[in-house]
């Protein structure tokens, strides 16, 4: 084998190696793009879940505020009823004294 044939064979071998490496890198690149796409979809899904959870939290917070307001209203009604009873007792006592 002459020197130029050896050089050509070496060149062909190197080109094949480069082509194989190119194919490996191309596949790896494709896999990485797929992974990035999946991660982006996961991020969007998680962001949507966070937004839904925030809306649910606000709804629960509002429901709790209304619940507290209802109990305060009931407490106010109870206090008012007690005051009315006390006033009625006072009126009855004053009526009996006359």
N, C-alpha and C positions, 0 to 999 in steps of 0.2 A: 504494500500500500504506500502510495507516495505521500509526500508531506501535505500536498493540497487536499488529497482524499481524506487524510486524517483530520485536517482542519475542517473540512466539510462535514465529516461524520460528527465531530465534536460540536460544530455549529448546529446540526440537525438535532442532536441530543439536547442541547441547551434550549433550542426553540421548543421542542416537545415538553421539556420541563417547565418552561415559561408558560406554555399553553395549559398544562395541567394545573399549575399554580394559579393561573388566571381563572380557570374554571372553579377551583376551590374558593378563591376570593369572591368570585361572582355569586356562588351559592351562599357563602357566608354573608355577603352584602344583602342578598335577598332575604335570608333568615333574619338579619338584623332589622331590615325595613319592616318585615312582618311583625317582629317583636315590638318595634316602636309603634306601629299601628295598633296593635293589641293594647299596649300600655296607654295610648291616647284614648282608646275606647273605654278602658277601665277608668281612667281619670274623669272622662265625661260622665260616666255612669255614677261614679262616686260623688262628683260635684252635684249631679241631679239629686242623689240621695241626701246629700247635706242640705240642699235647698228645701227638699221635702221635709226633712227633719226639723229645719228651722221654722217652716210654716206650721208643722205640728206643734212645736214648742210654743209658738206664739198663740196658737189656738188653745192649748192647754193653759197657758198663762192667763189668757182672757177668760176662760171658763173658771179658773180659780178666783180671779178677781170678781166675777159675777157671783160665785159661791160665797165669797167673803161678804159681798154687798148684801146678798140675801140674808145671811146670818146676822149682819149688822141691822138690817131692816127688821128682822124678827126680834132682835134684842131691843130695838127702839120701840117696837109695838108693845113688847112686854113691859118696858119701863113706863110707857104712856098709860097702859092699862092699870098698872100699880098706882100711878099718880091719880088717875081718875077714881080708883077705889078709895084712896086716901082722902081725896076731896069729898067724895060721897059720905065717908065716915064723918068727916068734919061737919058737913052740912047736917047729917043726922044728929050729931051731938048738939049742934047749935039749935036745931029744931026742937029737941027734947028739953033744952034749957028754957025756952020761951014759954 
